[in-house]
Amino acid sequence: MGRGQTRPFFLESAMAFFKLRPNETVAIKELSPRAPGTYYESLWAEGNALVSTVFVESLDPGASILVTFEDMGLSENQSDKVWLGGHEILNQANAISKTSITRFHNRPRIKTVISGGNVTYGQWLTLKTEAVSDIQFGLGKTTVYTGATTVGQLAALPEVAAQPIQQLSIRCAIDQSNSHRLLFSIDGQTNWIKLAPGEAFSVAPRGEIRQIHLDGGASHSVSYEVIILTQA
């Protein structure tokens, strides 16, 4: 290698961490305007839960910000990470979002995506030694959907894909013809699962799923019952 050049792994190994102390609140991002882009902040957190608050003071028209958390593995490979959860998409001024993050080892990473314009925001974290859930904040929302598909159209639930889905249950209603079949997709209409009347499917999604799609086919409508628990 030539003079003045540095091997990439030296840069990776020298990556700075925010070392969090238990029950101490740290401003990971001071309240300040930031341009569109993707930002990462690496954490060193020896505890059981992170309490995160994001405050958006102002933003350009059409701008939005999404803050999520990843658990980094033993290597520096981009594929060696697990999605942990995050805040909802924020696209209004004077907006506050609070959430808790668990299930990490000790090297979680914050991923912030700003798009559509500048956003003035700040983020604060507190490392907790005890587990903290969104239920303790009174956050999160369970929604029950009952209805029927429309021939030739897909149904999207929820209609606005804002918060990540933590748990969901889908059932093809039993009080309809045995020939009816309900199709649903949880991966953006790539793969479809078929349910007969009375059959149900339940899952706690692993990954960032914010919306599911339902289809009853091209010949008749199909009745469904769906329960979705979204993150705060």
MOHU-V275460 format. One record per residue. N is the residue number from 1. RES is the residue in one small letter. PHI is phi in degrees with one decimal (999 if undefined). Layout:
n:N res:RES phi:PHI
n:N res:RES phi:PHI
This chain:
n:1 res:m phi:999
n:2 res:g phi:-76.4
n:3 res:r phi:-65.0
n:4 res:g phi:88.5
n:5 res:q phi:-90.2
n:6 res:t phi:-128.8
n:7 res:r phi:-68.1
n:8 res:p phi:-57.4
n:9 res:f phi:-70.4
n:10 res:f phi:-65.7
n:11 res:l phi:-67.2
n:12 res:e phi:-66.1
n:13 res:s phi:-69.7
n:14 res:a phi:-94.1
n:15 res:m phi:-59.1
n:16 res:a phi:-79.9
n:17 res:f phi:-117.5
n:18 res:f phi:-84.3
n:19 res:k phi:-87.8
n:20 res:l phi:-96.1
n:21 res:r phi:-97.6
n:22 res:p phi:-55.1
n:23 res:n phi:62.1
n:24 res:e phi:-114.5
n:25 res:t phi:-90.0
n:26 res:v phi:-124.9
n:27 res:a phi:-82.6
n:28 res:i phi:-67.0
n:29 res:k phi:-129.9
n:30 res:e phi:-65.0
n:31 res:l phi:-62.7
n:32 res:s phi:-164.1
n:33 res:p phi:-75.0
n:34 res:r phi:-137.5
n:35 res:a phi:-82.8
n:36 res:p phi:-57.8
n:37 res:g phi:154.4
n:38 res:t phi:-113.7
n:39 res:y phi:-118.5
n:40 res:y phi:-124.0
n:41 res:e phi:-132.3
n:42 res:s phi:-90.5
n:43 res:l phi:-118.8
n:44 res:w phi:-117.4
n:45 res:a phi:-133.7
n:46 res:e phi:-101.3
n:47 res:g phi:-166.0
n:48 res:n phi:-108.7
n:49 res:a phi:-157.0
n:50 res:l phi:-113.9
n:51 res:v phi:-102.0
n:52 res:s phi:-120.6
n:53 res:t phi:-126.6
n:54 res:v phi:-118.2
n:55 res:f phi:-120.4
n:56 res:v phi:-103.4
n:57 res:e phi:-83.2
n:58 res:s phi:-158.1
n:59 res:l phi:-160.4
n:60 res:d phi:-67.9
n:61 res:p phi:-55.9
n:62 res:g phi:85.8
n:63 res:a phi:-84.5
n:64 res:s phi:-152.1
n:65 res:i phi:-139.0
n:66 res:l phi:-129.5
n:67 res:v phi:-114.0
n:68 res:t phi:-129.5
n:69 res:f phi:-124.9
n:70 res:e phi:-125.5
n:71 res:d phi:-101.0
n:72 res:m phi:-85.3
n:73 res:g phi:-88.0
n:74 res:l phi:-78.6
n:75 res:s phi:-103.4
n:76 res:e phi:-98.8
n:77 res:n phi:-67.6
n:78 res:q phi:-63.1
n:79 res:s phi:-79.5
n:80 res:d phi:-90.7
n:81 res:k phi:-153.2
n:82 res:v phi:-127.7
n:83 res:w phi:-71.0
n:84 res:l phi:-103.1
n:85 res:g phi:136.3
n:86 res:g phi:173.3
n:87 res:h phi:-86.6
n:88 res:e phi:-72.1
n:89 res:i phi:-69.0
n:90 res:l phi:-107.9
n:91 res:n phi:-138.8
n:92 res:q phi:-133.2
n:93 res:a phi:-76.8
n:94 res:n phi:54.8
n:95 res:a phi:-105.4
n:96 res:i phi:-124.4
n:97 res:s phi:-129.7
n:98 res:k phi:-128.1
n:99 res:t phi:-150.9
n:100 res:s phi:-124.8
n:101 res:i phi:-125.9
n:102 res:t phi:-131.1
n:103 res:r phi:70.0
n:104 res:f phi:-98.0
n:105 res:h phi:-82.4
n:106 res:n phi:-145.8
n:107 res:r phi:-130.1
n:108 res:p phi:-68.6
n:109 res:r phi:-132.4
n:110 res:i phi:-94.4
n:111 res:k phi:-116.9
n:112 res:t phi:-117.8
n:113 res:v phi:-115.3
n:114 res:i phi:-109.4
n:115 res:s phi:-139.0
n:116 res:g phi:82.6
n:117 res:g phi:149.3
n:118 res:n phi:-74.3
n:119 res:v phi:-132.1
n:120 res:t phi:-97.6
n:121 res:y phi:-150.1
n:122 res:g phi:-140.0
n:123 res:q phi:-135.2
n:124 res:w phi:-123.8
n:125 res:l phi:-126.8
n:126 res:t phi:-130.7
n:127 res:l phi:-88.1
n:128 res:k phi:-107.9
n:129 res:t phi:-82.0
n:130 res:e phi:-104.4
n:131 res:a phi:-68.6
n:132 res:v phi:-128.5
n:133 res:s phi:-115.0
n:134 res:d phi:-65.0
n:135 res:i phi:-63.1
n:136 res:q phi:-67.2
n:137 res:f phi:-86.7
n:138 res:g phi:74.1
n:139 res:l phi:-106.4
n:140 res:g phi:90.8
n:141 res:k phi:-150.8
n:142 res:t phi:-107.0
n:143 res:t phi:-124.9
n:144 res:v phi:-106.7
n:145 res:y phi:-115.1
n:146 res:t phi:-129.8
n:147 res:g phi:173.3
n:148 res:a phi:-142.2
n:149 res:t phi:-71.5
n:150 res:t phi:-106.0
n:151 res:v phi:-57.8
n:152 res:g phi:82.7
n:153 res:q phi:-132.1
n:154 res:l phi:-95.1
n:155 res:a phi:-101.7
n:156 res:a phi:-110.3
n:157 res:l phi:-130.3
n:158 res:p phi:-65.8
n:159 res:e phi:-62.8
n:160 res:v phi:-105.0
n:161 res:a phi:-84.0
n:162 res:a phi:-101.4
n:163 res:q phi:-94.2
n:164 res:p phi:-63.1
n:165 res:i phi:-87.4
n:166 res:q phi:-91.3
n:167 res:q phi:-146.8
n:168 res:l phi:-151.6
n:169 res:s phi:-136.3
n:170 res:i phi:-123.5
n:171 res:r phi:-135.2
n:172 res:c phi:-81.5
n:173 res:a phi:-54.5
n:174 res:i phi:-80.3
n:175 res:d phi:-86.4
n:176 res:q phi:-156.3
n:177 res:s phi:-57.5
n:178 res:n phi:-65.2
n:179 res:s phi:-81.5
n:180 res:h phi:-73.3
n:181 res:r phi:-137.9
n:182 res:l phi:-102.5
n:183 res:l phi:-106.7
n:184 res:f phi:-141.3
n:185 res:s phi:-133.7
n:186 res:i phi:-113.6
n:187 res:d phi:-124.5
n:188 res:g phi:77.7
n:189 res:q phi:71.4
n:190 res:t phi:-88.3
n:191 res:n phi:-119.7
n:192 res:w phi:-121.5
n:193 res:i phi:-114.5
n:194 res:k phi:-109.9
n:195 res:l phi:-122.8
n:196 res:a phi:-89.7
n:197 res:p phi:-53.1
n:198 res:g phi:93.8
n:199 res:e phi:-82.2
n:200 res:a phi:-136.4
n:201 res:f phi:-139.6
n:202 res:s phi:-131.0
n:203 res:v phi:-160.5
n:204 res:a phi:-102.8
n:205 res:p phi:-58.6
n:206 res:r phi:-106.6
n:207 res:g phi:127.8
n:208 res:e phi:-95.9
n:209 res:i phi:-105.1
n:210 res:r phi:-117.9
n:211 res:q phi:-159.8
n:212 res:i phi:-119.3
n:213 res:h phi:-125.8
n:214 res:l phi:-120.5
n:215 res:d phi:-147.5
n:216 res:g phi:-106.2
n:217 res:g phi:94.8
n:218 res:a phi:-100.0
n:219 res:s phi:-110.3
n:220 res:h phi:-158.3
n:221 res:s phi:-80.5
n:222 res:v phi:-127.6
n:223 res:s phi:-78.1
n:224 res:y phi:-139.5
n:225 res:e phi:-135.1
n:226 res:v phi:-131.4
n:227 res:i phi:-120.4
n:228 res:i phi:-127.5
n:229 res:l phi:-104.6
n:230 res:t phi:-101.6
n:231 res:q phi:-70.7
n:232 res:a phi:-64.9
